[in-house]
Amino acid sequence: MEILMPQLGETVTEGTISKWHKAVGDSVAAGDPLFEIETDKTSMEMPALVAGVLGEILVQAGDTVPVGTVIGVVAETASAPAASSARPQARPAAAKTVEVPTAAPIGESHRAAAAAPSAPSIDAAQPIDPFHGLRTPPRNFGKSSLPSGVKASPRARRLAAEASVDLALVRGTGPRGCIVAADIRRAPPATQTERARDAEQVKALYAGTRHREVALDSMRKTIARRLSESKQQVPHFYLTGDLNVEALLALRKQINETASVRVSVNDFLVKAYALALQRVPAANVAWAGDCLLQFERSDIGVAVAVPGGLVTPVVRSADAKGLLALAREIGALATRGRERKLQPAEYAGGAATVSNLGMYGVRSFQAIVNPPQATILAVGAAERRVIEAADGTLRAATLITVSISADHRAVDGVAAAELFAALRQIVETQTSDVL
């Protein structure tokens, strides 16, 4: 049985083998820990699905391959053939990233198709093996939708693959922004050779400066790719204002004096933002390319810093949870996120995200939207400032500067302004609603 690189989440496209628990020739029982993988979101130990003998290891520890790649083989007995001669060979272990087709052939009929492009496609009568996932055929050159929601025609995807054009950098001129073949012909190619040359040029600038090279792990690569796509393809706009948090801080102090769980300002703001999205349904949406998905509940992502990057676990139905339960859940998710132990279901989806840098003394910032979500709330530090009271006198108050970044394809300016107004009302005058 072939062992495939699993897909741990809808947006995960590759994984890194961090450790093999078995060596070639070792006996394997169903359920035994077989190997560990690391993606941009999580680290996970994978069990063996069948009993037998580990016949081959095709992807070594430390190598990165796309989802669906054959990484090893479990044979029924030690004398059974370890692998078919038709199987693609693994790259040398010295390579940091293993270059294989994005959609690795699966099964004998798939390998035959890969060996002879003119042969018929997958036989419809071929029985389905429950341990072999169905993948996008190589002839499709990837999915029709980019992570940003932009569509690409089949011909455009083929031309892009042949010309080494990054679809994320192409502006579509087809219906509803779809990328068509003409867009690919106009786009400059970005080949591996060119990227390597650019990297060498950068390194040459610092040839006389002492430094060390830090290899990019799968998390950093994914962050770079997804945020570049978001900033280039999502039409952002920003709303910034101050929230008076005097009432919020007073309520927080009262709760923390008696409750068994300490509640943070961020916990309050996550709940308040979830409630604000309920009051402004036009902003509680996600961009789906050809439509908007408007949600009944408010699932809020919470940005958590981890070594080498960040993860965004999602609190489901944050609007309906009590504040103490919400604080417990955010704390548990943040802990598992830092340990790289989040399950795919714990960071997928979400209607919006809250990102807080106030604990670092940052007064304000503007965050990048995480597609397909439509908004993200950036929270700065609480500061004592002088304000004018309703009677015209001056007094000191504690304010927090927040910014809402919005995807203008999904959320209009008025809807975002209404969302900000609802958030301010909840925080400043209806704080008890957060409980």
N, C-alpha and C positions, 0 to 999 in steps of 0.2 A: 504494500500500500504506500502510495506517495504521500509525503507530509507537505502540506502547503502553508505558505505564510498567510496567517489568518488576517481578516480585516476587523480591527477593533474600533469600530465607529464609522459613520457614513462618510466623513471627510478624510479618513486616514487612507493614504495611498501607498505607504511603504512602512517597513518595520526593520529593526535591527536585532539580530540574534546577539543577546548579551551573554548567554551561557548555555551549554549543552550539559544535561544531567547524565546522559548516557554516552558511552563510546561505541564505535563500530564493533559489532560482535556481541554486545551486551544483550541479555534477555530483557524483554519489555513486557510488562503486564498492563492490560487496559486500566487506565486511571493513574499509572505511574507518572510522576513529573518527568517530562521528556526534555523540554528546553524552556528558556526564558526569552521573551521578546520585549523590546522597548520601542515605543512610538513617540510621537511628539506629545502625546497626552498622558501615557501611562506605562508602567512596567507590569508584566503579567507572566506567571508561570503557566505553561501549557501542558496538559496531560496527554498521554498516549491514548488514541481512540481504539486501538486493537492490540492484541497480544502478538508477540513474535520476537524477532531479533532485529536490532538496528543494523541494517545492511549497508547503508551509505549515509554520509553527511555531505551534502552538496554545498551548503552555505556555512562558512565557519563563524565562530564567535567574533563579533566586532564588525561583520559585514552587514550592509544594508541592501535590501532588495524590495521590489514592488510587491504589493498584495497579490496572492495567487501563485507566486513563484514556488516551484518544487524545491524544498530545502533539504529533504532527506527521504529515506525509504525504510519502511519496516517490512522485513520479509517474514514469511510464516515460519521458516526454520533456518538454521544457520547454513544449511546446504543449498537453500533456495537461491536463485540468481538475485543478486542485489539490485540490479537495475537493467533496463533495456538499453541496448546500444544506441537506440534512437533518441535517448534522453539528452537534452542540451547539457553540455559540460559546465561545471561551476568554474567561475573565474579564479585566478590564483589568490591565495589567502592574503598576499601582501597588499592587494588593492583594498582601500578603505571603503569604497562603494562598489558593489557588484553591479555591473551593467548587464541587464537582461531585458527581454521584451516586457513592456508594461503589463500586457495580459498574457501570462505564461500559458503555453498549451497544457491541457489537462487531459490525461487518458491517452490510450493508444490512437484512437481515431483523431484526436486533436493533434498529436505529434505527426501523424501522416499528413494532415492538412498543412501543418507548418512546413514540412519537408517538401511538399509539392503544392505551391500556391494555386495551381490550376485545378487541383482536385476538388471534389464537391465539398461543401461546408458540412457542419456537424450533422451526422445521420439522425434524423428524427426518431428512428426506431431504436437507437442506442439506449440500453437501459440506464437509468440514472443511479449512480452510486451515491448514497446519502453522505459519504465522507468526502466527496469531491464537489466543491461548490461550483456553481455555474458562473462563468466570468464573461465579460464582454469579449467577443471574438476579436482576434488581432486585426482583422480587416476593418473593424469599425474605428480604429485609432483613438480609443478613449470614449468617454461619455459625451453626450451631446450638450450637457450643461456644465459650464465652469462653476467653481465654488461661489462666484459672485452672482450666479443666476443667468448670466449671458449665454445664449445658445450659439452653437456652431454647427453649420451644415456638415453632412458626412464628407462631401468633397473638400470642404475647407479643412476638416481635420486631417484628411489624407495628405493634402498639399502642405499643411503645416508640419506634419511629421517628416515628410520627405525633404522639406527645405529647412528643417530645424528652426522653425518660427515658434516663439512662445505665444500661445493664444491669449494669455493673460495681458499681453502688451498690445493686442490688436483691437482697434476700434471698429465695431461692426457697422456696416451701412445697409444691411438687409432689413426686412420687416421686423419691427420691435427691437432693433439693435442687433439682430442676428449677424454673426460673422459668416460671410460668404466667400467663395473662391476668389473673387476680385480683391477682397481685402487682404488675402494672404499674398497675392501676387504683388501688391503694393508695399507689403511689410518687409523691412530688412531682415535677413536671416540672423539668428543669434546662435552660432554653432558652439560646440564644446571647445573647439580650437580658439575661437574668438574670446570666449569667456576665460579660458586659460591664459591667453595673451594679456587680457585686461588685468587679471590677477597678478601676473608677473610684472606688469608695468607699475602697479601699486606697490608691490614689494620692492621694486627697484628704487622707488622714491625714498624708502626708509632703509636702504642698504647700509648706510653708515650709522644707523641708530640701533642701539641694543634693544632687542625685542624677542619675543617668542611667539610662535604660531599656535593658536588655539583651534583645534579641529572643531568643525560645526557638527553638533549632534542632530538627531532627527527633529527634536523640538525646535532648536534655533532655526533650522532650515525651513520648517513649516511656518514658524512665526514670520520669518522674512518673506516667504512667498505669499502667504495669505494677507498680510498687512500691506504688501506692495500692491497686490491685486485690489484690495479694498480702496486704498488711497488713489489709485489710478483709475478705477472703474466706477466707484461709487461717488456720486455727486454730493459731497458733504456740505452741510451748513451748520452753524454753531449759534447757540443762545447761551449767554452768560449772565449771571446775576447773583445776588447775595441772599442768604437765608438767615434770618434771626433765629438762633437756636437756644435762646434763653429758656423758654418753656421746655424744650426738649431736654436740655441738660438738667433742669430741675427734676423732671420726671425720671430721668436716668439715675440720678443720685438716689432718689427715693426707692426705686426698684432694686438697685444694687446693695442697699443697706439691709434688705430683707430677703431677697431671692437667693436661691442656691446657685444660680447661673449669672455670671457677670455679663451685662449687656453693653455693647459698644455703641458709639455714635453711628458707626457704619451699619450695625444691625437695624437701628431706627430708620436710617435712610433707605435701606433695601426695602423694608416694609412700606415706608411712605411712598417710594417710587412705584412699588407694585400697586398700591391703592390709587395713585395718580393715574396709572395706565388704565385702571378700571373705570375711572371717571372720564377718560378721553379715549374711547375705543378706537378712534381713527389713528391713534399712535401705537396701539397695542397690536402691531402687525409684523409680518415678515415678508420680504420680497421674494417671490417665487418665479421671477422671469416673465411669465405670461399672465400672472394674477397676483393678488395680495392674499395672504393668509391672515385673517383677523381672528384673534384668540379670545376665548371666553374667560380664561384664567390668566394670571400674570406669572409666568415662569421667568425668574430673574437670575442671570449669571452673575457670579461674584468673582472678580479678578483676584487671583492669589499668586503672589510672587513665590517662585521656586528657584533653586539653583539652576542657572542657565536660561531662565525664561519665565513664563507664567502659564497658569492653567485657569480655566474659567468653569468651575463646577456650577451646575444649575440647580437652584432651589425651586422645586415645583410648587405651584399654587401658593406663592409667597403672600399673595393678598389675603388668603384664607387662614393662614397659620397665626397662632398667637406669638407675641414677641419673644417670649422665653423659649418656645419650641423652635422658633426661627433661629435664635441665637445658638442653640445647641446644634442644630443641623448645619449652620454655616461653619461653626467651629469644627465639627466632625469632617465635613467635606474639605475644609482647608487643610486639616491634618493629613487626610489621605492624599490630597493633591500634592503636598510637599513631599510625601513619601512615594509619589508616582504610583499610587495604588488605586486610583479612580477607575471605575468600570465605565465603558463607553456610554451607557445609559445615563451616567451621572454628569456628563459634560456635553451631551448632544442637545441641540435645539435651543430653546429659550427665546423669549420675546425681546429682551433687552439685557444690558449688563450695567453693573455699578462698579466703577474703578476708583479707588480711594488712595491718594498719595499724601493725605493730610498729615499722617504720622511722621513723614519725613520733612515737615515744615514747608511743603510746597503750597503756595497760596492759591494758585489756580493753574489749570492746564486744559487742553482740549484733546480728548481721546479719539482714536480711530474706530469707526463702526466695525463690528464683527459680523460680516454677512453670514446668513441671510437676515440677521436681526436688523431692525430699523433704527434703533437709538442706543446710545450709551451715555450714562451719567458719570461725569468726572467730578470728584469731590476733593476740595482743597482743605487746608488746615483751618481750624477754628481760631479766630483772632478777636481780641478786644479792640473795638473801634468806637470812635465818637459818632453818634448819630443824632439827628434832630427828632425830638418827640412830637406827638400830635399837637401839643400846646405851644410849640415853638422853642422850647428849651432844649439844651444839649445834655446828653447823658451817654454813659458808656454802655455798650452791649456786645455780646459775643456773636459774631457773624461767621458764616462759612460761604465761600465763593464756590459755586457749582456751575458746570457747563453741560449742556445737552448737545451732543453731536447727533445729527439726524441724516438719514439717507433720503435725499429730496425726491427720489423716484417713488418712495413709499409714503413719506410723511411731508405734508405741506407746512409752510411756515406758521400758519395760523394754528394748526393742530399741535405743532411743537410748542408754540407760545402758550396754548391752553394747558398743555402738559406741565410746563414750567409753573404756570399760575396755580394749578392744582397741587403740585408738590409744595409750593410755598405756603399755600393755605393750610395744608395738612401739618406741615412742620411748625408753622408760627401760631396758628389759632385753633387747630383741631388735633393737637398732639395726642389726646386720649384715644383717638381713632386708631392709633398705631397698636394699641395693646391687644 
